[in-house]
Amino acid sequence: MRINNTKDDELLRLMPENPEYGRLTVRCKASDYSASIIARAVEDANAHLINLNVTADSNGPDMVVDLRVSHRNTASVARSLARHGFDVTSADGDEQDGASRPNPYAALIRYLDI
């Protein structure tokens, strides 16, 4: 039995929203593409690969792949992917450099001082 879902429903089923994940886009030559190497690079950064999708932008000699990982700070994952030979073209996630991360203890102390 086939259920008629909209494209948005299908996309939401395949990639449910969760604020604890970061997204990256990588580009590589089609001959260098390997899902297992991408997964290993993500895991080398102590993250989990949640989604890996080859995009419609993949054409000719290049592959463009969107990734979703279990880290909001995707900087370490991006560095690991680069070490494995992948060109990271975009990385979305909070606190890319870690410098702007809010300090919950400072907020608590400030609240208690009021």
All heavy atoms as an XYZ file, in Angstrom:
878
protein
N       0.836     -1.159      0.000
C       0.000      0.000      0.000
C       0.888      1.231      0.000
O       1.837      1.321      0.767
C      -0.901      0.000      1.229
C      -1.619      1.289      1.304
S      -2.834      1.643      2.570
C      -2.772      0.552      3.825
N       0.587      2.190     -0.857
C       1.379      3.403     -0.979
C       0.601      4.567     -0.397
O      -0.568      4.758     -0.744
C       1.711      3.666     -2.432
C       2.636      4.834     -2.585
C       3.300      4.784     -3.942
N       4.398      5.698     -3.914
C       4.451      6.800     -4.655
N       3.501      7.066     -5.511
N       5.478      7.594     -4.575
N       1.218      5.296      0.481
C       0.589      6.476      1.078
C       1.068      7.685      0.301
O       2.261      7.852      0.065
C       0.968      6.599      2.563
C       0.470      5.378      3.313
C       0.402      7.866      3.155
C       0.930      5.299      4.739
N       0.152      8.537     -0.090
C       0.504      9.742     -0.845
C       0.940     10.833      0.120
O       0.119     11.469      0.768
C      -0.675     10.223     -1.691
C      -0.974      9.280     -2.824
O      -0.071      8.620     -3.319
N      -2.227      9.202     -3.217
N       2.234     11.016      0.228
C       2.800     12.078      1.046
C       3.277     13.200      0.148
O       3.674     12.970     -0.990
C       3.988     11.572      1.864
C       3.577     10.610      2.949
O       2.460     10.674      3.443
N       4.468      9.726      3.306
N       3.287     14.399      0.688
C       3.852     15.500     -0.057
C       5.369     15.393     -0.010
O       5.932     14.651      0.800
C       3.414     16.853      0.545
O       3.978     16.971      1.844
C       1.894     16.965      0.592
N       6.020     16.142     -0.870
C       7.490     16.126     -0.865
C       8.030     16.638      0.462
O       9.052     16.156      0.942
C       8.025     16.952     -2.023
C       7.846     16.277     -3.348
C       8.524     17.039     -4.443
C       8.338     16.293     -5.746
N       9.119     16.852     -6.818
N       7.343     17.608      1.066
C       7.787     18.114      2.365
C       7.692     17.034      3.439
O       8.561     16.920      4.293
C       6.957     19.331      2.786
C       7.259     20.554      1.950
O       8.342     20.603      1.332
O       6.420     21.475      1.923
N       6.632     16.228      3.393
C       6.488     15.136      4.353
C       7.604     14.119      4.179
O       8.153     13.614      5.163
C       5.138     14.434      4.191
C       3.969     15.306      4.607
O       4.182     16.269      5.371
O       2.840     15.026      4.149
N       7.929     13.791      2.944
C       9.006     12.830      2.674
C      10.342     13.362      3.170
O      11.119     12.639      3.775
C       9.090     12.519      1.173
C       8.119     11.478      0.721
C       8.367     10.125      1.370
O       9.513      9.630      1.348
O       7.411      9.586      1.923
N      10.608     14.643      2.888
C      11.868     15.241      3.325
C      11.943     15.268      4.842
O      12.986     14.958      5.426
C      12.023     16.646      2.751
C      13.335     17.339      3.032
C      14.503     16.537      2.457
C      13.333     18.734      2.466
N      10.844     15.604      5.497
C      10.826     15.639      6.953
C      11.004     14.235      7.539
O      11.633     14.056      8.575
C       9.516     16.250      7.442
C       9.516     16.791      8.849
C      10.599     17.850      9.007
C       8.173     17.378      9.181
N      10.476     13.221      6.857
C      10.657     11.848      7.316
C      12.109     11.423      7.179
O      12.675     10.776      8.058
C       9.767     10.904      6.509
C       9.811      9.470      7.017
C       8.914      8.561      6.204
N       9.447      8.279      4.885
C      10.434      7.408      4.636
N      11.005      6.761      5.606
N      10.850      7.194      3.410
N      12.750     11.813      6.076
C      14.137     11.422      5.844
C      15.118     12.236      6.678
O      16.160     11.736      7.078
C      14.479     11.572      4.358
C      13.773     10.621      3.420
C      14.060     10.995      1.969
C      14.185      9.190      3.689
N      14.806     13.504      6.900
C      15.707     14.394      7.627
C      14.928     15.192      8.662
O      14.697     16.390      8.486
C      16.415     15.344      6.659
C      17.327     14.646      5.689
S      18.209     15.790      4.621
C      19.217     16.651      5.790
N      14.492     14.563      9.754
C      13.718     15.296     10.762
C      14.547     16.415     11.375
O      15.760     16.273     11.561
C      13.364     14.231     11.796
C      14.320     13.126     11.571
C      14.751     13.187     10.142
N      13.896     17.530     11.656
C      14.584     18.672     12.248
C      15.001     18.345     13.674
O      14.269     17.686     14.411
C      13.679     19.902     12.258
C      13.604     20.599     10.924
C      14.950     21.125     10.466
O      15.713     21.675     11.280
O      15.230     20.978      9.273
N      16.183     18.788     14.027
C      16.683     18.646     15.379
C      17.762     19.698     15.569
O      18.744     19.713     14.833
C      17.257     17.245     15.603
C      17.620     17.014     17.044
O      18.093     17.900     17.737
N      17.398     15.805     17.509
N      17.603     20.580     16.553
C      18.571     21.671     16.729
C      19.949     21.214     17.197
O      20.886     21.997     17.192
C      17.907     22.559     17.779
C      16.980     21.666     18.514
C      16.523     20.634     17.515
N      20.111     19.964     17.569
C      21.399     19.475     18.056
C      22.304     18.969     16.944
O      23.331     18.386     17.226
C      21.179     18.373     19.088
C      20.466     18.859     20.334
C      21.221     19.973     21.047
O      22.455     19.880     21.176
O      20.571     20.935     21.456
N      21.921     19.137     15.711
C      22.709     18.646     14.592
C      23.333     19.794     13.827
O      22.806     20.896     13.792
C      21.841     17.838     13.611
C      21.238     16.596     14.222
C      19.979     16.187     13.862
C      21.938     15.833     15.140
C      19.414     15.030     14.408
C      21.378     14.689     15.683
C      20.120     14.299     15.316
O      19.590     13.170     15.856
N      24.458     19.524     13.174
C      25.088     20.477     12.283
C      25.055     19.925     10.868
O      24.962     18.711     10.659
N      25.126     20.816      9.890
C      25.092     20.410      8.484
C      26.344     20.891      7.777
O      26.833     21.977      8.028
C      23.864     20.989      7.797
C      22.584     20.416      8.326
C      21.398     20.951      7.581
N      20.203     20.362      8.139
C      18.996     20.751      7.835
N      18.807     21.724      6.974
N      17.954     20.167      8.377
N      26.841     20.060      6.878
C      28.000     20.401      6.070
C      27.729     19.994      4.629
O      26.973     19.054      4.385
C      29.247     19.660      6.550
C      29.699     19.901      7.979
C      29.267     18.765      8.865
C      31.185     20.070      8.027
N      28.372     20.680      3.709
C      28.340     20.299      2.302
C      29.776     20.089      1.862
O      30.635     20.932      2.123
C      27.675     21.385      1.439
O      26.342     21.600      1.918
C      27.613     20.978     -0.014
N      30.038     18.951      1.233
C      31.379     18.644      0.746
C      31.335     18.382     -0.746
O      30.323     17.956     -1.294
C      32.011     17.442      1.481
C      32.164     17.724      2.954
C      31.217     16.182      1.284
N      32.459     18.667     -1.385
C      32.609     18.437     -2.821
C      33.859     17.602     -3.023
O      34.861     17.796     -2.337
C      32.745     19.767     -3.553
C      32.937     19.649     -5.046
C      33.098     21.024     -5.694
N      31.896     21.815     -5.593
C      30.881     21.781     -6.467
N      30.942     20.971     -7.498
N      29.824     22.541     -6.307
N      33.768     16.666     -3.959
C      34.931     15.855     -4.300
C      34.773     15.360     -5.732
O      33.696     15.465     -6.319
C      35.089     14.678     -3.341
S      33.765     13.458     -3.435
N      35.846     14.835     -6.279
C      35.750     14.208     -7.594
C      34.908     12.953     -7.461
O      34.969     12.252     -6.447
C      37.138     13.845     -8.118
C      37.999     15.031     -8.425
C      39.353     14.578     -8.914
C      40.231     15.778     -9.153
N      41.575     15.390     -9.545
N      34.128     12.661     -8.480
C      33.275     11.464     -8.444
C      34.102     10.206     -8.223
O      33.680      9.284     -7.523
C      32.461     11.360     -9.727
N      35.305     10.183     -8.770
C      36.164      9.000     -8.612
C      36.699      8.861     -7.186
O      37.096      7.775     -6.779
C      37.329      9.061     -9.598
O      38.115     10.211     -9.361
N      36.689      9.956     -6.400
C      37.174      9.928     -5.018
C      36.059      9.747     -4.000
O      36.325      9.636     -2.799
C      37.933     11.221     -4.689
C      39.205     11.360     -5.488
O      39.735     10.328     -5.949
O      39.670     12.506     -5.661
N      34.807      9.732     -4.464
C      33.676      9.640     -3.542
C      33.626      8.273     -2.868
O      33.712      7.240     -3.523
C      32.354      9.890     -4.276
C      31.153      9.607     -3.410
C      30.771     10.508     -2.430
C      30.430      8.432     -3.555
C      29.693     10.244     -1.611
C      29.341      8.172     -2.743
C      28.977      9.077     -1.773
O      27.909      8.808     -0.976
N      33.488      8.291     -1.558
C      33.317      7.058     -0.791
C      32.533      7.395      0.472
O      33.011      8.152      1.321
C      34.669      6.453     -0.419
O      34.479      5.392      0.492
N      31.335      6.852      0.582
C      30.515      7.103      1.765
C      31.209      6.593      3.031
O      31.110      7.213      4.088
C      29.146      6.454      1.611
N      31.911      5.480      2.922
C      32.577      4.931      4.105
C      33.723      5.830      4.567
O      33.944      5.978      5.770
C      33.072      3.514      3.853
O      34.023      3.484      2.814
N      34.440      6.446      3.637
C      35.522      7.361      4.036
C      34.938      8.622      4.657
O      35.461      9.138      5.646
C      36.435      7.690      2.839
C      37.194      6.430      2.416
C      37.400      8.813      3.188
C      38.031      6.600      1.171
N      33.823      9.115      4.115
C      33.161     10.280      4.705
C      32.706      9.945      6.122
O      32.926     10.717      7.056
C      31.981     10.749      3.827
C      32.504     11.336      2.518
C      31.116     11.757      4.573
C      31.428     11.664      1.500
N      32.087      8.784      6.297
C      31.625      8.376      7.630
C      32.800      8.248      8.595
O      32.713      8.678      9.753
C      30.864      7.058      7.534
N      33.909      7.688      8.131
C      35.090      7.549      8.983
C      35.642      8.913      9.373
O      36.037      9.127     10.524
C      36.160      6.730      8.261
C      37.326      6.356      9.173
C      38.342      5.438      8.509
N      37.737      4.381      7.726
C      37.956      4.200      6.417
N      38.765      4.988      5.754
N      37.369      3.209      5.785
N      35.650      9.855      8.440
C      36.142     11.204      8.735
C      35.263     11.883      9.781
O      35.763     12.554     10.690
C      36.194     12.039      7.459
N      33.956     11.709      9.677
C      33.034     12.281     10.670
C      33.277     11.629     12.024
O      33.369     12.309     13.050
C      31.569     12.106     10.213
C      30.597     12.470     11.329
C      31.293     12.937      8.964
N      33.419     10.320     12.055
C      33.640      9.611     13.316
C      35.003      9.923     13.922
O      35.158      9.900     15.140
C      33.452      8.115     13.111
C      32.003      7.758     12.850
C      31.789      6.313     12.450
O      32.789      5.566     12.311
O      30.623      5.935     12.267
N      35.984     10.254     13.080
C      37.295     10.665     13.592
C      37.190     11.949     14.407
O      38.053     12.228     15.234
C      38.294     10.871     12.450
C      38.815      9.554     11.883
O      38.557      8.493     12.484
O      39.472      9.594     10.815
N      36.138     12.737     14.150
C      35.911     13.978     14.903
C      34.971     13.737     16.084
O      34.416     14.686     16.643
C      35.333     15.043     13.980
N      34.799     12.471     16.466
C      33.922     12.082     17.579
C      32.482     12.542     17.371
O      31.814     12.993     18.293
C      34.457     12.597     18.920
C      35.739     11.928     19.300
O      35.931     10.748     19.041
N      36.646     12.681     19.885
N      32.018     12.441     16.134
C      30.638     12.777     15.800
C      30.001     11.567     15.128
O      30.693     10.645     14.705
C      30.597     13.987     14.862
N      28.698     11.595     15.039
C      27.954     10.549     14.340
C      27.410     11.121     13.050
O      26.915     12.253     13.021
C      26.795     10.028     15.181
C      27.216      9.354     16.433
N      27.745      8.082     16.446
C      27.198      9.773     17.715
C      28.032      7.752     17.693
N      27.720      8.757     18.484
N      27.481     10.349     11.985
C      26.900     10.741     10.713
C      25.419     10.394     10.752
O      25.054      9.226     10.848
C      27.599     10.010      9.559
C      27.104     10.329      8.168
C      27.285     11.803      7.833
C      27.828      9.460      7.151
N      24.575     11.406     10.688
C      23.129     11.201     10.785
C      22.527     11.016      9.395
O      21.736     10.106      9.180
C      22.454     12.391     11.498
C      23.098     12.645     12.855
C      20.957     12.165     11.629
C      23.078     11.471     13.806
N      22.888     11.885      8.457
C      22.409     11.787      7.081
C      23.559     12.049      6.123
O      24.435     12.868      6.401
C      21.334     12.838      6.772
C      20.055     12.614      7.511
O      19.855     13.220      8.551
N      19.199     11.756      6.984
N      23.537     11.369      4.994
C      24.475     11.600      3.899
C      23.645     11.550      2.621
O      23.040     10.516      2.327
C      25.556     10.525      3.890
C      26.617     10.658      2.797
C      27.953     10.151      3.317
C      26.236      9.910      1.558
N      23.580     12.661      1.911
C      22.762     12.739      0.707
C      23.574     13.312     -0.443
O      24.103     14.422     -0.346
C      21.542     13.628      0.938
C      20.652     13.109      2.029
O      20.202     11.978      1.965
N      20.424     13.915      3.051
N      23.654     12.573     -1.532
C      24.255     13.096     -2.753
C      23.233     14.049     -3.354
O      22.065     13.697     -3.517
C      24.604     11.956     -3.737
C      25.122     12.523     -5.037
C      25.625     11.016     -3.105
N      23.654     15.272     -3.668
C      22.715     16.297     -4.113
C      22.566     16.323     -5.632
O      23.358     15.723     -6.364
C      23.173     17.690     -3.656
O      24.362     18.048     -4.370
C      23.446     17.718     -2.159
N      21.572     17.061     -6.074
C      21.336     17.248     -7.509
C      22.432     18.109     -8.128
O      22.552     18.164     -9.352
C      19.968     17.884     -7.738
N      23.229     18.783     -7.295
C      24.345     19.592     -7.805
C      25.488     18.722     -8.307
O      26.431     19.233     -8.904
C      24.875     20.524     -6.720
C      23.838     21.536     -6.280
O      22.950     21.868     -7.078
O      23.930     21.996     -5.124
N      25.428     17.436     -8.041
C      26.469     16.519     -8.506
C      26.307     16.316    -10.003
O      25.276     15.845    -10.468
C      26.336     15.168     -7.798
O      26.492     15.328     -6.415
N      27.322     16.722    -10.731
C      27.277     16.532    -12.183
C      28.698     16.467    -12.708
O      29.624     16.966    -12.103
C      26.486     17.650    -12.866
C      27.023     19.030    -12.549
O      28.139     19.188    -12.068
N      26.233     20.040    -12.797
N      28.832     15.808    -13.813
C      30.156     15.700    -14.426
C      31.144     15.021    -13.497
O      30.831     14.016    -12.875
N      32.322     15.618    -13.367
C      33.380     14.967    -12.586
C      33.264     15.181    -11.078
O      34.011     14.581    -10.322
C      34.647     15.622    -13.119
C      34.206     16.984    -13.531
C      32.799     16.806    -14.064
N      32.344     16.041    -10.624
C      32.255     16.368     -9.196
C      31.006     15.796     -8.544
O      29.950     15.696     -9.166
C      32.247     17.886     -8.979
C      33.587     18.522     -9.266
O      34.606     17.806     -9.222
O      33.617     19.731     -9.538
N      31.162     15.449     -7.274
C      30.043     15.022     -6.432
C      29.881     16.071     -5.336
O      30.875     16.523     -4.762
C      30.329     13.680     -5.762
C      30.530     12.530     -6.691
S      29.025     11.842     -7.318
C      28.400     11.006     -5.900
N      28.645     16.450     -5.064
C      28.333     17.364     -3.966
C      27.440     16.599     -3.003
O      26.406     16.058     -3.397
C      27.639     18.640     -4.476
C      27.299     19.556     -3.309
C      28.515     19.365     -5.490
N      27.859     16.555     -1.740
C      27.189     15.728     -0.746
C      26.833     16.590      0.454
O      27.676     17.329      0.968
C      28.103     14.559     -0.310
C      27.412     13.670      0.690
C      28.580     13.764     -1.514
N      25.577     16.499      0.892
C      25.142     17.163      2.125
C      25.215     16.157      3.263
O      24.780     15.016      3.118
C      23.707     17.669      1.995
C      23.605     18.932      1.155
O      24.618     19.639      1.024
O      22.503     19.198      0.646
N      25.745     16.613      4.382
C      25.887     15.765      5.566
C      25.169     16.405      6.738
O      25.117     17.635      6.849
C      27.362     15.613      5.954
C      28.344     15.178      4.886
C      29.758     15.235      5.431
C      28.007     13.793      4.406
N      24.653     15.583      7.606
C      24.152     16.055      8.890
C      24.839     15.220      9.945
O      24.875     13.988      9.860
C      22.644     15.910      8.973
C      22.050     16.809     10.029
C      20.591     17.064      9.820
N      19.863     15.821      9.802
C      18.662     15.672     10.333
N      18.051     16.688     10.904
N      18.055     14.511     10.276
N      25.421     15.892     10.927
C      26.218     15.231     11.955
C      25.676     15.579     13.337
O      24.919     16.533     13.497
C      27.712     15.616     11.843
C      28.285     15.198     10.498
C      27.915     17.100     12.084
N      26.100     14.811     14.327
C      25.566     14.959     15.680
C      26.227     16.079     16.488
O      25.972     16.180     17.678
C      25.716     13.641     16.435
O      27.090     13.323     16.575
N      27.039     16.905     15.880
C      27.668     18.029     16.574
C      27.094     19.341     16.069
O      26.995     19.549     14.856
C      29.171     18.058     16.322
C      29.924     17.044     17.099
N      31.276     17.125     17.277
C      29.541     15.927     17.755
C      31.691     16.108     18.004
N      30.649     15.363     18.297
N      26.733     20.223     16.996
C      26.302     21.555     16.584
C      27.505     22.361     16.110
O      27.403     23.160     15.202
C      25.607     22.260     17.737
C      24.243     21.667     18.024
C      23.618     22.240     19.238
N      23.485     23.674     19.142
C      23.038     24.431     20.113
N      22.685     23.886     21.259
N      22.951     25.723     19.964
N      28.648     22.143     16.733
C      29.883     22.805     16.314
C      30.540     21.900     15.279
O      31.115     20.870     15.619
C      30.794     23.029     17.521
C      32.071     23.739     17.145
O      32.384     23.907     15.979
N      32.809     24.166     18.140
N      30.457     22.303     14.019
C      30.915     21.446     12.930
C      32.369     21.696     12.535
O      32.854     21.064     11.604
C      30.012     21.633     11.698
O      30.008     23.023     11.336
C      28.596     21.162     11.982
N      33.063     22.577     13.250
C      34.433     22.923     12.863
C      35.362     21.713     12.886
O      36.155     21.514     11.960
C      34.971     24.028     13.765
N      35.273     20.882     13.919
C      36.168     19.726     13.996
C      35.835     18.702     12.911
O      36.732     18.057     12.360
C      36.099     19.071     15.378
O      34.794     18.577     15.631
N      34.562     18.567     12.573
C      34.165     17.651     11.502
C      34.685     18.168     10.164
O      35.206     17.403      9.349
C      32.636     17.467     11.479
C      32.218     16.587     10.313
C      32.141     16.889     12.797
N      34.583     19.476      9.941
C      35.074     20.068      8.696
C      36.582     19.854      8.548
O      37.069     19.515      7.465
C      34.733     21.557      8.647
N      37.327     20.018      9.642
C      38.777     19.793      9.583
C      39.094     18.337      9.272
O      39.991     18.039      8.484
C      39.433     20.216     10.899
C      39.539     21.713     11.087
C      40.417     22.079     12.276
N      39.957     21.502     13.528
C      39.105     22.078     14.365
N      38.609     23.258     14.073
N      38.768     21.486     15.483
N      38.352     17.424      9.873
C      38.584     16.002      9.625
C      38.269     15.645      8.172
O      39.016     14.896      7.533
C      37.737     15.157     10.584
O      37.955     13.784     10.350
N      37.181     16.168      7.640
C      36.837     15.906      6.236
C      37.922     16.453      5.310
O      38.291     15.809      4.328
C      35.482     16.518      5.902
C      34.278     15.780      6.478
C      33.048     16.677      6.479
C      34.009     14.507      5.689
N      38.450     17.633      5.635
C      39.519     18.223      4.815
C      40.772     17.349      4.863
O      41.439     17.160      3.842
C      39.823     19.639      5.292
N      41.102     16.805      6.037
C      42.260     15.912      6.152
C      42.091     14.659      5.296
O      43.066     14.087      4.834
C      42.475     15.497      7.615
C      43.193     16.509      8.446
C      43.647     15.919      9.771
N      42.595     15.286     10.541
C      41.806     15.903     11.415
N      41.960     17.192     11.641
N      40.877     15.232     12.070
N      40.854     14.230      5.104
C      40.579     13.050      4.287
C      40.421     13.400      2.805
O      40.044     12.552      2.006
C      39.327     12.334      4.795
C      39.572     11.515      6.020
N      39.637     12.067      7.277
C      39.790     10.187      6.168
C      39.861     11.104      8.151
N      39.974      9.953      7.512
N      40.681     14.647      2.434
C      40.693     15.038      1.031
C      39.391     15.592      0.479
O      39.254     15.765     -0.730
N      38.427     15.909      1.340
C      37.156     16.465      0.883
C      37.172     17.983      1.019
O      37.695     18.520      1.986
C      35.987     15.873      1.673
C      35.832     14.398      1.451
C      36.377     13.490      2.342
C      35.166     13.913      0.346
C      36.260     12.129      2.144
C      35.039     12.555      0.128
C      35.583     11.660      1.024
N      36.584     18.659      0.046
C      36.490     20.120      0.054
C      35.176     20.495      0.731
O      34.100     20.250      0.170
C      36.540     20.642     -1.385
C      36.431     22.139     -1.464
O      36.790     22.826     -0.494
O      35.989     22.633     -2.526
N      35.242     21.070      1.924
C      34.045     21.478      2.651
C      33.639     22.844      2.121
O      34.346     23.826      2.299
C      34.298     21.518      4.171
C      33.060     21.984      4.905
C      34.747     20.154      4.671
N      32.486     22.907      1.447
C      32.041     24.152      0.832
C      31.125     24.959      1.731
O      30.994     26.162      1.548
C      31.349     23.888     -0.516
O      30.221     23.035     -0.306
C      32.316     23.246     -1.496
N      30.479     24.309      2.702
C      29.685     25.048      3.687
C      29.548     24.213      4.943
O      29.582     22.982      4.897
C      28.304     25.420      3.140
O      27.478     24.283      3.042
N      29.412     24.907      6.056
C      29.225     24.243      7.343
C      28.293     25.101      8.175
O      28.617     26.249      8.477
C      30.567     24.054      8.047
N      27.130     24.568      8.495
C      26.167     25.263      9.337
C      26.161     24.597     10.686
O      26.138     23.377     10.790
C      24.750     25.175      8.767
C      24.618     25.813      7.403
O      25.480     26.644      7.064
O      23.669     25.474      6.691
N      26.152     25.390     11.707
C      26.107     24.870     13.068
C      26.461     25.997     14.007
O      27.067     26.990     13.612
N      26.061     25.867     15.232
C      26.349     26.892     16.224
C      27.818     26.848     16.614
O      28.455     25.817     16.561
C      25.505     26.681     17.478
C      24.032     26.927     17.209
O      23.718     27.527     16.169
O      23.214     26.506     18.046
N      28.303     27.989     17.047
C      29.641     28.103     17.625
C      30.712     27.484     16.754
O      31.438     26.590     17.174
C      29.696     27.448     19.017
C      28.699     27.990     19.979
C      27.564     27.027     20.223
O      27.748     25.831     20.036
O      26.493     27.488     20.592
N      30.830     27.936     15.516
C      31.821     27.356     14.617
C      33.230     27.410     15.189
O      34.002     26.498     15.021
C      31.795     28.064     13.256
C      30.575     27.734     12.446
C      30.480     26.265     12.127
O      31.446     25.644     11.736
N      29.322     25.677     12.313
N      33.556     28.484     15.867
C      34.911     28.569     16.413
C      34.960     28.316     17.908
O      36.025     28.294     18.501
C      35.534     29.931     16.099
C      34.754     31.082     16.710
O      33.744     30.810     17.394
O      35.152     32.234     16.511
N      33.823     28.126     18.537
C      33.792     27.876     19.965
C      33.931     29.125     20.804
O      33.651     29.111     21.992
N      34.344     30.250     20.220
C      34.569     31.466     20.984
C      33.269     32.124     21.407
O      33.224     32.805     22.422
C      35.405     32.449     20.167
N      32.205     31.941     20.652
C      30.958     32.631     20.954
C      29.989     31.763     21.757
O      28.843     32.127     21.923
C      30.291     33.072     19.649
O      29.965     31.928     18.887
N      30.446     30.669     22.265
C      29.581     29.759     23.008
C      29.141     30.421     24.312
O      29.969     30.888     25.092
C      30.328     28.473     23.312
C      29.489     27.479     24.098
C      30.219     26.190     24.283
N      30.423     25.612     22.963
C      31.356     24.738     22.679
N      32.182     24.334     23.604
N      31.480     24.263     21.468
N      27.827     30.476     24.584
C      27.383     31.076     25.833
C      27.810     30.227     27.021
O      27.853     29.010     26.947
C      25.856     31.109     25.694
C      25.526     30.139     24.619
C      26.752     30.010     23.752
N      28.121     30.889     28.096
C      28.552     30.205     29.304
C      27.367     30.133     30.260
O      27.000     31.130     30.873
C      29.721     30.954     29.940
C      30.277     30.237     31.150
O      29.649     29.334     31.690
N      31.453     30.657     31.588
N      26.757     28.948     30.429
C      25.574     28.865     31.288
C      25.886     29.161     32.755
O      25.040     29.654     33.479
C      25.086     27.432     31.101
C      26.254     26.681     30.580
C      27.095     27.678     29.838
N      27.106     28.881     33.182
C      27.473     29.156     34.566
C      27.565     30.652     34.814
O      27.143     31.136     35.864
C      28.789     28.468     34.918
C      28.708     26.979     34.751
C      29.393     26.335     33.737
C      27.889     26.216     35.574
C      29.283     24.973     33.571
C      27.787     24.850     35.412
C      28.486     24.223     34.397
O      28.363     22.883     34.225
N      28.075     31.393     33.869
C      28.137     32.847     33.998
C      26.739     33.430     34.042
O      26.470     34.362     34.829
C      28.937     33.448     32.850
N      25.833     32.890     33.246
C      24.452     33.379     33.267
C      23.802     33.083     34.612
O      23.064     33.921     35.162
C      23.663     32.737     32.130
N      24.096     31.901     35.181
C      23.530     31.556     36.495
C      24.082     32.482     37.574
O      23.326     32.980     38.416
C      23.844     30.100     36.827
C      23.398     29.627     38.219
C      21.884     29.702     38.342
C      23.905     28.229     38.483
N      25.376     32.716     37.552
C      25.990     33.614     38.543
C      25.405     35.009     38.421
O      25.084     35.656     39.427
C      27.531     33.630     38.375
C      28.104     32.255     38.687
C      28.159     34.709     39.246
C      27.833     31.762     40.084
N      25.242     35.501     37.192
C      24.672     36.825     36.966
C      23.234     36.859     37.506
O      22.825     37.811     38.143
C      24.690     37.179     35.481
C      24.304     38.586     35.181
C      24.528     39.027     33.747
N      24.078     38.056     32.764
C      24.899     37.356     31.961
N      26.188     37.548     32.019
N      24.414     36.499     31.108
N      22.475     35.774     37.305
C      21.108     35.700     37.802
C      21.074     35.703     39.324
O      20.250     36.366     39.942
C      20.431     34.429     37.264
C      19.032     34.215     37.789
C      17.964     34.970     37.315
C      18.792     33.259     38.766
C      16.693     34.779     37.803
C      17.514     33.049     39.258
C      16.472     33.812     38.770
O      15.221     33.608     39.261
N      21.997     34.958     39.960
C      22.024     34.890     41.407
C      22.477     36.204     42.048
O      22.113     36.488     43.188
C      22.947     33.747     41.863
C      22.446     32.349     41.524
C      23.501     31.310     41.888
C      21.138     32.045     42.215
N      23.247     37.020     41.312
C      23.709     38.299     41.820
C      22.622     39.371     41.805
O      22.773     40.409     42.426
C      24.916     38.812     41.024
C      26.189     38.108     41.456
O      26.199     37.500     42.545
O      27.166     38.166     40.691
N      21.549     39.108     41.081
C      20.489     40.129     40.948
C      19.748     40.306     42.234
O      19.511     39.582     43.058
C      19.519     39.776     39.805
C      20.305     39.855     38.506
C      18.334     40.679     39.773
C      19.503     39.501     37.283
